[in-house]
């Protein structure tokens, strides 16, 4: 199901990573796909509260955890800059879908990067 929210569908997810040669585009594409799937799930499931949103974002965070090997295989890693960019996009998703009070650390609480 494609994203219906125009602002979200036009958002340049992980733009800061695409701008750096340190992060290979083909791996960043995988991370972008995680965020797009998250948005599709939020639109499909319409979380009623922060706990429901956190369940969705933390599942997406687990997918980013799984991408660490792909980053490493491409001589890259999810380090400080990447963590900040990824966290900013999780914050964007929460805000875009009506959860401005979401705690960014709770959104990505299951991260191991």
N, C-alpha and C positions, 0 to 999 in steps of 0.2 A: 504494500500500500504506500503510495508516494506521500510525502509530507504535504499537508494541505495549507499550513500556515505559511504565507508568502514571505514574511520576514525571516522565518526559520529556513525555508528552502533556499533563500538567497544568501544566507550567512556563509561566509568563507571559513568553514571549520578548519582549524589547525593552520591558519594562514602563516603564523610565525614559524612553523616548522617547514612549510614549503619554501619559505624565503631563505632558508639556510641550507648550504650544501652538505652540512653534517648529517642531516636527516634525509635519507633516500626517499624520493617521491613514492616509489612503489610500496614502501613500508608505511609512510604517512597516509597513503590511500587506504590502507587497512584500518588505521585509526579513525580516519574520516568516516569510513563505513560503519564503524562501531557507533559513532555519534549520530549518524543518520538513522541507524536502526533504533537507537534510543529514542529519537524524536518520533519515529513511527510508532513505537510501543506506547509512548506517552499519549499520542493522539488516539491510538486504538483503545487503550485501557483507561484513559482519563482518571489518573490517580486523584482520589478524593481528599487526600491530606498529605502532609510532609512524609509521614512514615511510608505511605504507598509510593511516593516519588522516590524516596531513598532506596526502597527495594529495587526499583528499576535502575537508578543510577549506579547503585553498587554492583548490580549484575553487569552493567556495561563496564564498570571499572575492572571487574574480573576479566573481561575480554581484553582490556588494555594490559593487564598483568600477563596474559598469554602472549601478547605481542612482543614482550621483551626479548624473546629468543630471535624473533625476526629482525629486530633492531640490531642485536648483537651480531647476527650473521651478516649484516650489512655494514659492519664496523661502526656502529652507532649505539646509542643507548637512550633510555628515558632518564635523562638527568635533569638538573635544576631548571634549565630553560624549558625543556619539554614538559616537565611537571606543571610549570606555571601556565603554559599555553593550554594544556589539556584541562587544567582546573578552571581556567577562564571560560572555556567552552562549556564545561558542565554548568558553571554559574549562568552563562547565557541561556542554556536550555531551561534551567529552573525559572529564570526571570521571564523568558518568553512564554512559558506555559502557566504563568500566574502564581509562581512561588517565590516572590521577592525576599521572603524571610528565610529561605533555605540556607543552611550552614554549608559552605563549600567543603569544609573538612568532612562533614557527614555525607555529603553527596559522593565523595570518593573515599569513604572510610575503609573500604576493602583493598585499597591500593597497596602494592608492595614495591613501589618504585619511588 
